[in-house]
Amino acid sequence: MEKYVVKILLLITIVFMANVTSNACTVFMAAKGNKVLTGRNADWSNLNARMLVLPASPEKYGRIYLGAEGGQGIGSFINTTGMNDRGLWYGSSSLYDGSAFPVRNDIRNYYHKPTLNYDLVQKVMEVCSTVDEVISYFTTYYYPVWNGHHLFVDRNGNSVIIEFGEKDVVFIRRKSNHQVMTNFPNADTLNARWYNCYRYKTADRMLAGSQEISMDLFRSICDAVHHESKSPTNLSTVYDVTNGNLYVYYFHNYEEVFVFNLYDELAKGENYYRIPDYVRQTKARYPIGGESVNPSSVTFLWNGNAEHYDLYYSTDPNFGDAKPIRMSTSAFPARSSMKLSALGFGALMMGMVFGRRKMILLMLGGVLMTITFASCKVDIVESPFAPSSVEHRLTVENLQPNAQYYWKVISAESGGICSQSSVQTFITSGQ
């Protein structure tokens, strides 16, 4: 019997190894006028996106972190981006994927710096408010975790990329009004391999070519550089660093967004949000894209799985004068899925009943391989949510003629967080 166990385990190991892939990310910022915006795509097959809210405590600033739960089966929360209540933001991305960029074995504490007893990135988010303060900490302390690099931005628009150079950390400050970081060493000036990264070039080009920066521009950049592969973009975040506004997109769906204000969230107390629990597949469908409509009667159309929605429309892009209209529906489809593990359990029970240990092992191996292939799909990781088939319509009459309107819908649910559609525009014709 043991030889069957060995064969099964060996086969499963081969399958897992064949599907190992590096985790790519794109991190960027821009500062123009009084605006400071940041964006980050997290590209990872772990879809357990989470947000952790930690209010201020003695000698620690309040802060919000986003990341994922259960990395590599550990079951812990792994934060990869965040911001504190002093306007300091950071985003991380990996380096050295094990093939084109193997892990460096030459990184060590050459200058015998002191080491903190916990993560240095977390420390600076707790006690620093400016990029200069962050640089001071990384200059003073040795940081043993250098399988990636970090972009820090403060509310004054200062930014710096921190990574390990030849024998110590290096600091790359921005030289224009924006800065971009992907999965290649920005300090590698002798062999600038990161110039060949299409995500880097795309984000850099879009930022350089924009006269103004906006949340919509950063959303568009996240969309332009997102992945749909074995390591899909599982979480996109855009921050308005100056005002503390945060926009969160799950599984590269840029039609639905979760909007938070950092200071409002910190005032609520400590929280831990499981982002997928609040996905409603909300999508605006009509009118969109600047369509021209008759102002006497406009029928708004959208899809989504929330039971109640609030419709907002206004000639003000900030919806300052908008009064929401509530739309409710009884058609609320349940979201559930069958687990392949149930099939495996059934097969195992059958084997136990008949007392066929060899059959149990073979079937268990087959089930585990099936689960492995289903969860690691060789070409692409499927979205955990199908597009909503629930349609909502609401007609509004007597709009202003010859005007540009903005509209959106927000799921109206008690407790938790609410999803929003992307903001759409349309134009009313003359009468």
Kinemage of the C-alpha trace (Angstrom):
@kinemage 1
@onewidth
@group {chain A} dominant
@subgroup {mainchain}
@vectorlist {calphas} color= white
{ca met a 1} P 0.000 0.000 0.000
{ca glu a 2} L 2.864 2.376 0.785
{ca lys a 3} L 4.087 2.377 -2.814
{ca tyr a 4} L 0.699 3.692 -3.940
{ca val a 5} L 0.894 6.494 -1.377
{ca val a 6} L 4.360 7.474 -2.607
{ca lys a 7} L 3.252 7.499 -6.252
{ca ile a 8} L 0.180 9.584 -5.509
{ca leu a 9} L 2.102 12.130 -3.443
{ca leu a 10} L 4.812 12.362 -6.093
{ca leu a 11} L 2.246 12.961 -8.832
{ca ile a 12} L 0.473 15.642 -6.807
{ca thr a 13} L 3.802 17.353 -6.102
{ca ile a 14} L 4.622 17.402 -9.812
{ca val a 15} L 1.245 18.958 -10.573
{ca phe a 16} L 1.739 21.672 -7.963
{ca met a 17} L 5.268 22.440 -9.142
{ca ala a 18} L 4.112 22.703 -12.734
{ca asn a 19} L 1.612 25.352 -11.715
{ca val a 20} L 3.882 27.492 -9.538
{ca thr a 21} L 4.032 31.066 -10.798
{ca ser a 22} L 5.449 34.335 -9.581
{ca asn a 23} L 3.193 37.038 -8.160
{ca ala a 24} L 3.354 40.172 -10.252
{ca cys a 25} L 2.184 43.597 -9.043
{ca thr a 26} L 2.085 47.144 -10.381
{ca val a 27} L 2.517 50.127 -8.047
{ca phe a 28} L 2.389 53.791 -9.078
{ca met a 29} L 1.809 57.351 -7.878
{ca ala a 30} L 1.468 60.884 -9.188
{ca ala a 31} L 1.425 64.362 -7.657
{ca lys a 32} L 0.069 67.400 -9.486
{ca gly a 33} L -1.101 70.631 -7.882
{ca asn a 34} L -2.797 69.732 -4.612
{ca lys a 35} L -3.542 66.152 -5.675
{ca val a 36} L -1.544 63.128 -4.562
{ca leu a 37} L -2.861 59.803 -5.880
{ca thr a 38} L -1.547 56.256 -5.640
{ca gly a 39} L -2.550 52.979 -7.246
{ca arg a 40} L -1.687 49.314 -6.920
{ca asn a 41} L -2.640 46.073 -8.638
{ca ala a 42} L -2.109 42.915 -6.584
{ca asp a 43} L -1.585 39.982 -8.958
{ca trp a 44} L -1.997 36.751 -7.024
{ca ser a 45} L -4.051 33.567 -7.256
{ca asn a 46} L -5.101 34.018 -3.626
{ca leu a 47} L -8.605 35.512 -3.936
{ca asn a 48} L -9.201 35.962 -0.187
{ca ala a 49} L -8.910 39.759 -0.332
{ca arg a 50} L -9.161 41.462 3.049
{ca met a 51} L -9.025 44.936 4.608
{ca leu a 52} L -7.813 45.498 8.165
{ca val a 53} L -8.670 48.707 10.044
{ca leu a 54} L -6.554 49.571 13.119
{ca pro a 55} L -7.429 52.797 14.982
{ca ala a 56} L -4.732 54.858 16.663
{ca ser a 57} L -3.325 53.560 19.939
{ca pro a 58} L -0.580 54.822 22.263
{ca glu a 59} L 2.503 55.612 20.156
{ca lys a 60} L 0.874 54.203 16.995
{ca tyr a 61} L -0.976 56.051 14.237
{ca gly a 62} L -4.289 54.751 12.945
{ca arg a 63} L -3.929 52.800 9.724
{ca ile a 64} L -5.686 50.704 7.108
{ca tyr a 65} L -4.079 47.712 5.402
{ca leu a 66} L -5.212 45.691 2.402
{ca gly a 67} L -3.988 42.284 1.375
{ca ala a 68} L -5.063 38.645 1.500
{ca glu a 69} L -5.751 35.938 4.041
{ca gly a 70} L -4.293 32.456 3.987
{ca gly a 71} L -1.117 33.031 2.029
{ca gln a 72} L 0.599 29.712 1.322
{ca gly a 73} L -1.807 27.944 3.653
{ca ile a 74} L -0.661 29.850 6.729
{ca gly a 75} L -4.060 31.319 7.491
{ca ser a 76} L -2.726 34.744 8.477
{ca phe a 77} L -3.440 38.182 7.031
{ca ile a 78} L -0.718 39.353 4.634
{ca asn a 79} L -0.871 43.097 4.063
{ca thr a 80} L 0.733 44.479 0.914
{ca thr a 81} L -0.478 48.080 0.857
{ca gly a 82} L -1.866 50.572 3.329
{ca met a 83} L -2.086 54.119 4.635
{ca asn a 84} L -1.970 55.750 8.042
{ca asp a 85} L -3.875 58.715 9.446
{ca arg a 86} L -0.914 61.046 8.852
{ca gly a 87} L -1.156 60.585 5.093
{ca leu a 88} L 1.697 58.105 4.668
{ca trp a 89} L 0.970 55.386 2.085
{ca tyr a 90} L 2.935 52.368 0.901
{ca gly a 91} L 2.606 49.647 -1.722
{ca ser a 92} L 4.836 46.597 -2.177
{ca ser a 93} L 5.660 44.292 -5.070
{ca ser a 94} L 7.766 41.164 -5.379
{ca leu a 95} L 11.220 40.799 -6.920
{ca tyr a 96} L 13.223 37.829 -8.126
{ca asp a 97} L 10.753 35.277 -9.427
{ca gly a 98} L 13.101 32.288 -9.247
{ca ser a 99} L 13.776 32.037 -12.980
{ca ala a 100} L 14.630 35.231 -14.841
{ca phe a 101} L 15.380 36.894 -11.506
{ca pro a 102} L 16.605 34.269 -9.028
{ca val a 103} L 16.630 34.998 -5.317
{ca arg a 104} L 19.761 36.879 -4.308
{ca asn a 105} L 22.018 35.016 -1.921
{ca asp a 106} L 24.336 37.957 -1.327
{ca ile a 107} L 21.946 40.018 0.817
{ca arg a 108} L 23.162 40.269 4.399
{ca asn a 109} L 23.739 42.804 7.134
{ca tyr a 110} L 27.087 44.100 5.865
{ca tyr a 111} L 27.185 47.118 8.168
{ca his a 112} L 25.959 45.403 11.352
{ca lys a 113} L 22.882 47.559 11.742
{ca pro a 114} L 20.416 46.865 14.551
{ca thr a 115} L 17.349 44.806 13.616
{ca leu a 116} L 13.846 45.403 14.946
{ca asn a 117} L 11.991 42.510 16.536
{ca tyr a 118} L 9.180 42.838 13.992
{ca asp a 119} L 8.572 43.974 10.423
{ca leu a 120} L 10.169 47.319 9.596
{ca val a 121} L 7.445 48.269 7.092
{ca gln a 122} L 4.812 47.880 9.805
{ca lys a 123} L 6.936 49.936 12.178
{ca val a 124} L 7.241 52.930 9.873
{ca met a 125} L 3.489 52.848 9.154
{ca glu a 126} L 2.882 53.039 12.901
{ca val a 127} L 5.247 55.921 13.689
{ca cys a 128} L 6.162 57.829 10.488
{ca ser a 129} L 4.293 60.558 8.647
{ca thr a 130} L 6.754 61.575 5.906
{ca val a 131} L 8.972 59.906 3.340
{ca asp a 132} L 12.045 61.447 4.989
{ca glu a 133} L 11.159 59.742 8.262
{ca val a 134} L 10.762 56.419 6.451
{ca ile a 135} L 14.180 56.804 4.837
{ca ser a 136} L 15.697 57.515 8.254
{ca tyr a 137} L 14.324 54.240 9.649
{ca phe a 138} L 15.505 52.160 6.686
{ca thr a 139} L 18.921 53.834 6.929
{ca thr a 140} L 19.193 53.034 10.642
{ca tyr a 141} L 17.845 49.475 10.800
{ca tyr a 142} L 18.629 46.333 8.852
{ca tyr a 143} L 15.615 44.800 7.119
{ca pro a 144} L 16.147 41.071 6.409
{ca val a 145} L 13.164 40.651 4.058
{ca trp a 146} L 14.236 41.714 0.568
{ca asn a 147} L 12.301 39.524 -1.845
{ca gly a 148} L 10.512 42.667 -2.950
{ca his a 149} L 10.611 46.451 -2.871
{ca his a 150} L 8.366 49.205 -1.513
{ca leu a 151} L 7.025 52.533 -2.752
{ca phe a 152} L 6.271 55.078 -0.011
{ca val a 153} L 4.289 58.283 -0.619
{ca asp a 154} L 3.295 61.058 1.787
{ca arg a 155} L 0.507 63.623 1.562
{ca asn a 156} L 2.999 66.303 0.475
{ca gly a 157} L 3.637 64.361 -2.726
{ca asn a 158} L 7.076 63.047 -1.792
{ca ser a 159} L 7.768 59.485 -2.889
{ca val a 160} L 10.607 56.957 -2.748
{ca ile a 161} L 11.210 53.386 -3.871
{ca ile a 162} L 13.230 51.370 -1.353
{ca glu a 163} L 15.054 48.184 -2.365
{ca phe a 164} L 18.333 46.410 -1.666
{ca gly a 165} L 21.272 47.497 -3.811
{ca glu a 166} L 24.819 46.127 -3.737
{ca lys a 167} L 25.466 46.005 0.010
{ca asp a 168} L 22.730 48.113 1.523
{ca val a 169} L 19.319 49.587 0.855
{ca val a 170} L 19.004 52.197 -1.878
{ca phe a 171} L 16.480 54.991 -2.139
{ca ile a 172} L 15.081 56.032 -5.532
{ca arg a 173} L 13.163 59.302 -5.280
{ca arg a 174} L 10.850 60.392 -8.063
{ca lys a 175} L 12.349 62.711 -10.688
{ca ser a 176} L 9.124 63.737 -12.401
{ca asn a 177} L 5.549 64.167 -11.222
{ca his a 178} L 5.015 60.397 -11.078
{ca gln a 179} L 6.780 57.168 -10.170
{ca val a 180} L 6.143 53.552 -11.204
{ca met a 181} L 7.319 50.232 -9.778
{ca thr a 182} L 6.648 46.688 -10.991
{ca asn a 183} L 8.686 43.514 -10.387
{ca phe a 184} L 12.162 44.572 -11.464
{ca pro a 185} L 14.858 46.499 -9.579
{ca asn a 186} L 14.455 50.209 -10.283
{ca ala a 187} L 18.020 50.800 -9.091
{ca asp a 188} L 19.462 48.409 -11.685
{ca thr a 189} L 20.848 51.137 -13.923
{ca leu a 190} L 23.542 48.968 -15.512
{ca asn a 191} L 21.073 46.394 -16.771
{ca ala a 192} L 17.719 48.140 -16.746
{ca arg a 193} L 15.622 45.027 -17.300
{ca trp a 194} L 12.469 46.698 -16.008
{ca tyr a 195} L 12.318 48.816 -19.185
{ca asn a 196} L 10.985 45.720 -20.946
{ca cys a 197} L 8.042 45.309 -18.569
{ca tyr a 198} L 4.877 46.199 -20.489
{ca arg a 199} L 3.050 47.010 -17.242
{ca tyr a 200} L 5.762 49.472 -16.259
{ca lys a 201} L 5.788 51.091 -19.689
{ca thr a 202} L 1.995 51.295 -19.890
{ca ala a 203} L 1.556 52.927 -16.478
{ca asp a 204} L 4.485 55.300 -17.094
{ca arg a 205} L 3.137 56.336 -20.499
{ca met a 206} L -0.402 56.943 -19.235
{ca leu a 207} L 0.824 59.061 -16.321
{ca ala a 208} L 3.287 61.046 -18.437
{ca gly a 209} L 0.645 61.749 -21.068
{ca ser a 210} L -2.026 63.087 -18.695
{ca gln a 211} L -2.436 66.793 -18.093
{ca glu a 212} L -4.478 66.124 -14.969
{ca ile a 213} L -4.616 63.215 -12.570
{ca ser a 214} L -7.865 61.752 -11.282
{ca met a 215} L -9.299 58.683 -9.648
{ca asp a 216} L -10.749 57.689 -13.011
{ca leu a 217} L -7.308 57.904 -14.654
{ca phe a 218} L -5.819 55.663 -11.958
{ca arg a 219} L -8.711 53.241 -12.348
{ca ser a 220} L -7.982 53.165 -16.087
{ca ile a 221} L -4.301 52.432 -15.423
{ca cys a 222} L -5.203 49.553 -13.109
{ca asp a 223} L -7.448 48.193 -15.846
{ca ala a 224} L -4.799 48.626 -18.562
{ca val a 225} L -2.137 46.652 -16.660
{ca his a 226} L -4.285 43.990 -14.980
{ca his a 227} L -3.562 40.263 -15.329
{ca glu a 228} L -5.920 37.433 -16.247
{ca ser a 229} L -3.667 34.417 -15.783
{ca lys a 230} L -2.559 31.929 -13.148
{ca ser a 231} L -1.800 34.996 -11.026
{ca pro a 232} L -4.734 37.278 -11.848
{ca thr a 233} L -5.220 40.770 -10.494
{ca asn a 234} L -7.171 39.867 -7.379
{ca leu a 235} L -7.272 43.350 -5.847
{ca ser a 236} L -6.813 46.894 -7.170
{ca thr a 237} L -6.627 49.899 -4.875
{ca val a 238} L -6.571 53.620 -5.634
{ca tyr a 239} L -5.923 56.186 -2.880
{ca asp a 240} L -6.536 59.896 -2.695
{ca val a 241} L -3.694 60.430 -0.238
{ca thr a 242} L -4.565 64.071 0.465
{ca asn a 243} L -8.164 63.424 1.497
{ca gly a 244} L -7.912 59.817 2.678
{ca asn a 245} L -10.348 58.387 0.133
{ca leu a 246} L -9.853 54.773 -0.914
{ca tyr a 247} L -11.301 52.929 -3.933
{ca val a 248} L -11.166 49.124 -3.978
{ca tyr a 249} L -11.802 46.847 -6.983
{ca tyr a 250} L -12.023 43.076 -6.622
{ca phe a 251} L -10.770 40.557 -9.213
{ca his a 252} L -10.074 43.144 -11.950
{ca asn a 253} L -13.753 44.118 -12.182
{ca tyr a 254} L -13.544 47.864 -12.702
{ca glu a 255} L -17.319 48.289 -13.101
{ca glu a 256} L -17.918 47.762 -9.372
{ca val a 257} L -16.073 49.632 -6.640
{ca phe a 258} L -16.001 49.868 -2.847
{ca val a 259} L -15.422 53.422 -1.622
{ca phe a 260} L -14.047 54.178 1.842
{ca asn a 261} L -12.755 57.179 3.705
{ca leu a 262} L -9.817 56.310 5.929
{ca tyr a 263} L -10.795 58.694 8.712
{ca asp a 264} L -14.423 57.546 8.752
{ca glu a 265} L -13.320 53.911 8.937
{ca leu a 266} L -10.868 54.572 11.766
{ca ala a 267} L -13.628 56.345 13.705
{ca lys a 268} L -15.745 53.151 13.586
{ca gly a 269} L -13.100 51.191 15.471
{ca glu a 270} L -11.138 48.067 14.589
{ca asn a 271} L -12.572 46.126 11.644
{ca tyr a 272} L -11.668 43.222 9.403
{ca tyr a 273} L -13.491 43.177 6.066
{ca arg a 274} L -13.700 40.107 3.838
{ca ile a 275} L -14.015 41.921 0.525
{ca pro a 276} L -15.575 39.057 -1.526
{ca asp a 277} L -18.488 38.875 0.933
{ca tyr a 278} L -19.734 42.248 -0.299
{ca val a 279} L -19.390 41.746 -4.046
{ca arg a 280} L -22.751 42.216 -5.792
{ca gln a 281} L -21.610 42.302 -9.424
{ca thr a 282} L -23.117 45.772 -9.776
{ca lys a 283} L -22.801 47.151 -13.305
{ca ala a 284} L -24.296 50.254 -14.920
{ca arg a 285} L -25.707 49.479 -18.372
{ca tyr a 286} L -27.717 52.473 -19.659
{ca pro a 287} L -27.156 55.298 -20.352
{ca ile a 288} L -23.365 55.090 -20.484
{ca gly a 289} L -20.446 56.497 -22.430
{ca gly a 290} L -21.907 59.952 -22.959
{ca glu a 291} L -25.020 58.740 -24.758
{ca ser a 292} L -27.600 61.347 -25.810
{ca val a 293} L -31.054 60.905 -24.263
{ca asn a 294} L -34.402 62.688 -24.232
{ca pro a 295} L -34.630 64.753 -21.012
{ca ser a 296} L -38.372 64.212 -20.676
{ca ser a 297} L -37.905 60.584 -19.655
{ca val a 298} L -34.749 58.577 -18.940
{ca thr a 299} L -34.807 54.909 -17.918
{ca phe a 300} L -31.710 53.921 -15.990
{ca leu a 301} L -30.683 50.290 -16.351
{ca trp a 302} L -28.195 48.287 -14.293
{ca asn a 303} L -27.475 44.771 -13.119
{ca gly a 304} L -26.596 43.640 -9.625
{ca asn a 305} L -27.359 41.150 -6.884
{ca ala a 306} L -28.135 43.573 -4.071
{ca glu a 307} L -31.691 43.602 -2.762
{ca his a 308} L -31.857 47.389 -2.573
{ca tyr a 309} L -30.105 50.101 -4.596
{ca asp a 310} L -29.927 53.884 -4.378
{ca leu a 311} L -29.777 55.713 -7.710
{ca tyr a 312} L -27.827 58.978 -7.854
{ca tyr a 313} L -27.873 61.347 -10.831
{ca ser a 314} L -26.688 64.931 -11.083
{ca thr a 315} L -25.055 67.545 -13.298
{ca asp a 316} L -22.419 67.764 -10.543
{ca pro a 317} L -19.700 65.093 -10.990
{ca asn a 318} L -19.361 64.985 -7.198
{ca phe a 319} L -23.122 64.432 -6.712
{ca gly a 320} L -23.218 67.272 -4.197
{ca asp a 321} L -26.890 68.051 -4.849
{ca ala a 322} L -28.073 64.529 -5.649
{ca lys a 323} L -30.936 62.989 -3.703
{ca pro a 324} L -30.882 59.189 -3.935
{ca ile a 325} L -33.901 57.270 -5.195
{ca arg a 326} L -34.403 53.847 -3.604
{ca met a 327} L -35.005 50.858 -5.891
{ca ser a 328} L -35.869 47.483 -4.381
{ca thr a 329} L -36.397 44.034 -5.839
{ca ser a 330} L -37.484 40.670 -4.533
{ca ala a 331} L -35.353 38.856 -7.118
{ca phe a 332} L -32.201 38.191 -5.129
{ca pro a 333} L -30.388 35.097 -6.422
{ca ala a 334} L -28.490 32.995 -3.949
{ca arg a 335} L -24.759 32.758 -4.510
{ca ser a 336} L -23.520 29.266 -3.895
{ca ser a 337} L -21.280 26.705 -5.500
{ca met a 338} L -20.663 22.960 -5.134
{ca lys a 339} L -17.281 21.968 -3.852
{ca leu a 340} L -15.262 19.270 -5.510
{ca ser a 341} L -14.175 18.212 -2.055
{ca ala a 342} L -17.711 16.898 -1.440
{ca leu a 343} L -17.255 14.461 -4.300
{ca gly a 344} L -13.964 13.346 -2.818
{ca phe a 345} L -15.556 12.804 0.577
{ca gly a 346} L -18.317 10.711 -0.967
{ca ala a 347} L -15.817 8.567 -2.816
{ca leu a 348} L -13.788 8.123 0.356
{ca met a 349} L -16.826 6.998 2.320
{ca met a 350} L -17.723 4.485 -0.377
{ca gly a 351} L -14.233 3.067 -0.231
{ca met a 352} L -14.369 2.755 3.540
{ca val a 353} L -17.683 0.923 3.339
{ca phe a 354} L -16.293 -1.665 0.946
{ca gly a 355} L -12.962 -1.880 2.777
{ca arg a 356} L -10.851 -1.371 -0.340
{ca arg a 357} L -7.834 0.569 0.824
{ca lys a 358} L -6.135 0.572 -2.572
{ca met a 359} L -9.246 2.006 -4.174
{ca ile a 360} L -9.428 4.672 -1.453
{ca leu a 361} L -5.876 5.808 -2.146
{ca leu a 362} L -6.314 5.874 -5.898
{ca met a 363} L -9.598 7.759 -5.714
{ca leu a 364} L -8.209 10.171 -3.124
{ca gly a 365} L -5.248 10.864 -5.386
{ca gly a 366} L -7.567 11.457 -8.324
{ca val a 367} L -9.753 13.824 -6.323
{ca leu a 368} L -6.743 15.779 -5.033
{ca met a 369} L -5.367 16.106 -8.560
{ca thr a 370} L -8.770 17.275 -9.796
{ca ile a 371} L -8.949 19.884 -7.070
{ca thr a 372} L -5.402 20.963 -7.858
{ca phe a 373} L -6.155 21.459 -11.549
{ca ala a 374} L -9.470 23.148 -10.795
{ca ser a 375} L -7.914 25.631 -8.373
{ca cys a 376} L -4.703 26.262 -10.328
{ca lys a 377} L -6.048 26.268 -13.881
{ca val a 378} L -3.083 26.136 -16.178
{ca asp a 379} L -4.132 29.113 -18.273
{ca ile a 380} L -6.407 31.272 -16.140
{ca val a 381} L -8.008 31.549 -12.703
{ca glu a 382} L -11.755 31.930 -13.092
{ca ser a 383} L -13.690 34.669 -11.337
{ca pro a 384} L -15.435 33.431 -8.189
{ca phe a 385} L -18.530 35.409 -9.238
{ca ala a 386} L -20.592 35.123 -12.398
{ca pro a 387} L -21.967 38.371 -13.898
{ca ser a 388} L -25.305 39.272 -12.348
{ca ser a 389} L -28.419 38.293 -14.277
{ca val a 390} L -30.681 40.458 -12.106
{ca glu a 391} L -31.796 43.555 -14.013
{ca his a 392} L -32.975 46.796 -12.420
{ca arg a 393} L -34.839 49.647 -14.167
{ca leu a 394} L -35.843 53.050 -12.882
{ca thr a 395} L -37.385 55.849 -14.950
{ca val a 396} L -36.820 59.520 -14.128
{ca glu a 397} L -38.659 62.380 -15.830
{ca asn a 398} L -38.103 66.066 -16.551
{ca leu a 399} L -34.333 66.369 -16.551
{ca gln a 400} L -32.579 69.548 -17.648
{ca pro a 401} L -32.167 69.836 -21.443
{ca asn a 402} L -28.737 70.357 -23.027
{ca ala a 403} L -26.908 69.194 -19.930
{ca gln a 404} L -24.271 66.614 -19.054
{ca tyr a 405} L -25.334 64.255 -16.312
{ca tyr a 406} L -23.450 61.824 -14.085
{ca trp a 407} L -25.033 58.784 -12.490
{ca lys a 408} L -24.250 55.757 -10.347
{ca val a 409} L -26.002 53.222 -8.149
{ca ile a 410} L -24.987 52.142 -4.654
{ca ser a 411} L -26.139 48.931 -2.998
{ca ala a 412} L -28.194 49.856 0.048
{ca glu a 413} L -27.578 47.220 2.699
{ca ser a 414} L -27.477 47.454 6.454
{ca gly a 415} L -24.112 46.744 8.035
{ca gly a 416} L -20.880 45.905 6.297
{ca ile a 417} L -19.888 47.823 3.211
{ca cys a 418} L -21.731 48.803 0.038
{ca ser a 419} L -20.640 48.362 -3.545
{ca gln a 420} L -21.064 51.028 -6.205
{ca ser a 421} L -21.236 51.013 -9.944
{ca ser a 422} L -18.668 53.024 -11.843
{ca val a 423} L -19.792 56.595 -12.522
{ca gln a 424} L -21.344 56.973 -15.982
{ca thr a 425} L -22.210 60.025 -18.052
{ca phe a 426} L -24.905 60.967 -20.550
{ca ile a 427} L -26.068 64.102 -22.327
{ca thr a 428} L -29.627 65.362 -22.565
{ca ser a 429} L -30.845 66.751 -25.874
{ca gly a 430} L -32.586 70.111 -26.340
{ca gln a 431} L -36.366 70.462 -26.295
